[in-house]
Amino acid sequence: MIRLEGLTRSYGRTTAVDGVDLEVRAGELVTLVGPSGSGKSTILRLIAGLDRPDGGRVLVDGVDVAGVPPHRRAVAMVFQDYALFPHLTVHGNLTFGLRVRRVRRAEADRRARAAADRLGIGDLLDRYPDQMSGGQRQRVALARALLRDPSVYLLDEPLASLDAPLRFATRADLLALHRELRTTTVHVTHDQHEAMTLGDRVVVLADGRVRQVGPPQQVYDEPADTFVAGFLGSPPMNLVTGGGVLGGDPDVTLGVRPEDLTLDGEGPVAATLEAVEALGSEAILLTRCPDGTRLTVRTGPRPGVAPGDEVRLRADRLHRFDAATGRRR
Ligand SMILES: Nc1ncnc2c1ncn2[C@@H]1O[C@H](COP(=O)(O)OP(=O)(O)OP(=O)(O)O)[C@@H](O)[C@H]1O
């Protein structure tokens, strides 16, 4: 459906996108995730045609779209900041594009109402953007994208400005919408929960390059390198290089996820408990080993230990990386 081949874009001395190859299949929802500045938005803009690559190609349905202007690309982009017309009501915002495309008034009204109902904003059609909450505005922006009936959705952090409960609810709505419509979607986020829960596959980016592509659980279970290992997962994976407390050889970096470390009186790793973060449903233990290595442990709630306690730990699942290159072994 969408194929990126050696896609490259620089701004001055910054290489925002650096030789990205990626295939998004028809009907798939792919999340692009990575730290700030890793090139996520630039990739979306290049697909949408809002920016031009310095090198490489964007193919949609096998056709190079280099010469195709944004409004002819059959893509609908939704931005974090909604980009609604402030002087138009919800109804006006929803029907504007349809009217431009010469859809008749009654038909435009009908479609706008249907899209608004689907996103739960059917009773807000007469409101102006400044009379609505961020979540409501975001739904208007999504409804407007829906009305374009595109072959591809490009979503740039559409949930970033929502508070946590609303983000959770809207994420579920997005997922339901995608299940129903099966429109090919590229969803940019720096929120790893969003990336993990929404994506059929996740693409992890750093410095304009693809570090790993795969189904979320696979990327989590088998990170391709220490960057991905540290980026996906909260708290991040513990990484110990060169035969430290986790054992192993000097040329290996060993990793263990906090949930794979267990308090065990017989465990081989001795540590001092420095802090306990009780999060209600779970607890995070911050420990320090005699050699100074810090290990983060995830346990159930009420772990029954307190700061200052000497504990022993067992590592149940180790990841091995090359100490020099960081690549998974
Ligand atoms: N129009 C521009 N002019 C100059 N530099 C730019 C421009 N657009 C992006 N960049 C630079 O390119 C790099 C990638 O930016 P991009 O916005 O794609 O990253 P991102 O991963 O989407 O980041 P964020 O999560 O912060 O939105 C950054 O270093 C950014 O400063």
Ligand as a Chemical Component Dictionary entry (heavy atoms), coordinates in Angstrom:
data_LIG
# 
_chem_comp.id                   LIG 
_chem_comp.type                 NON-POLYMER 
_chem_comp.pdbx_formal_charge   0 
_chem_comp.three_letter_code    LIG 
# 
loop_
_chem_comp_atom.comp_id 
_chem_comp_atom.atom_id 
_chem_comp_atom.alt_atom_id 
_chem_comp_atom.type_symbol 
_chem_comp_atom.charge 
_chem_comp_atom.model_Cartn_x 
_chem_comp_atom.model_Cartn_y 
_chem_comp_atom.model_Cartn_z 
_chem_comp_atom.pdbx_ordinal 
LIG N1  N1  N 0 11.119 22.580 8.726  1  
LIG C1  C1  C 0 12.227 22.227 9.396  2  
LIG N2  N2  N 0 13.327 23.015 9.398  3  
LIG C2  C2  C 0 14.449 22.642 10.052 4  
LIG N3  N3  N 0 14.574 21.519 10.760 5  
LIG C3  C3  C 0 13.524 20.701 10.816 6  
LIG C4  C4  C 0 12.294 21.000 10.145 7  
LIG N4  N4  N 0 11.438 19.985 10.381 8  
LIG C5  C5  C 0 12.084 19.113 11.168 9  
LIG N5  N5  N 0 13.338 19.520 11.431 10 
LIG C6  C6  C 0 14.347 18.788 12.215 11 
LIG O1  O1  O 0 14.367 17.462 11.791 12 
LIG C7  C7  C 0 14.462 16.554 12.884 13 
LIG C8  C8  C 0 13.286 15.606 12.872 14 
LIG O2  O2  O 0 12.104 16.336 13.161 15 
LIG P1  P1  P 0 10.665 15.665 13.272 16 
LIG O3  O3  O 0 9.692  16.743 13.570 17 
LIG O4  O4  O 0 10.430 14.818 12.097 18 
LIG O5  O5  O 0 10.860 14.743 14.540 19 
LIG P2  P2  P 0 9.762  14.018 15.427 20 
LIG O6  O6  O 0 10.302 12.658 15.675 21 
LIG O7  O7  O 0 8.427  14.129 14.803 22 
LIG O8  O8  O 0 9.830  14.864 16.756 23 
LIG P3  P3  P 0 8.665  15.263 17.802 24 
LIG O9  O9  O 0 8.306  13.999 18.521 25 
LIG O10 O10 O 0 9.370  16.234 18.704 26 
LIG O11 O11 O 0 7.562  15.868 17.014 27 
LIG C9  C9  C 0 14.575 17.416 14.127 28 
LIG O12 O12 O 0 15.930 17.553 14.442 29 
LIG C10 C10 C 0 13.973 18.727 13.698 30 
LIG O13 O13 O 0 14.535 19.798 14.425 31 
# 
loop_
_chem_comp_bond.comp_id 
_chem_comp_bond.atom_id_1 
_chem_comp_bond.atom_id_2 
_chem_comp_bond.value_order 
_chem_comp_bond.pdbx_ordinal 
LIG N1  C1  SING 1  
LIG C1  N2  SING 2  
LIG C1  C4  DOUB 3  
LIG N2  C2  DOUB 4  
LIG C2  N3  SING 5  
LIG N3  C3  DOUB 6  
LIG C3  C4  SING 7  
LIG C3  N5  SING 8  
LIG C4  N4  SING 9  
LIG N4  C5  DOUB 10 
LIG C5  N5  SING 11 
LIG N5  C6  SING 12 
LIG C6  O1  SING 13 
LIG C6  C10 SING 14 
LIG O1  C7  SING 15 
LIG C7  C8  SING 16 
LIG C7  C9  SING 17 
LIG C8  O2  SING 18 
LIG O2  P1  SING 19 
LIG P1  O3  DOUB 20 
LIG P1  O4  SING 21 
LIG P1  O5  SING 22 
LIG O5  P2  SING 23 
LIG P2  O6  DOUB 24 
LIG P2  O7  SING 25 
LIG P2  O8  SING 26 
LIG O8  P3  SING 27 
LIG P3  O9  DOUB 28 
LIG P3  O10 SING 29 
LIG P3  O11 SING 30 
LIG C9  O12 SING 31 
LIG C9  C10 SING 32 
LIG C10 O13 SING 33 
# 
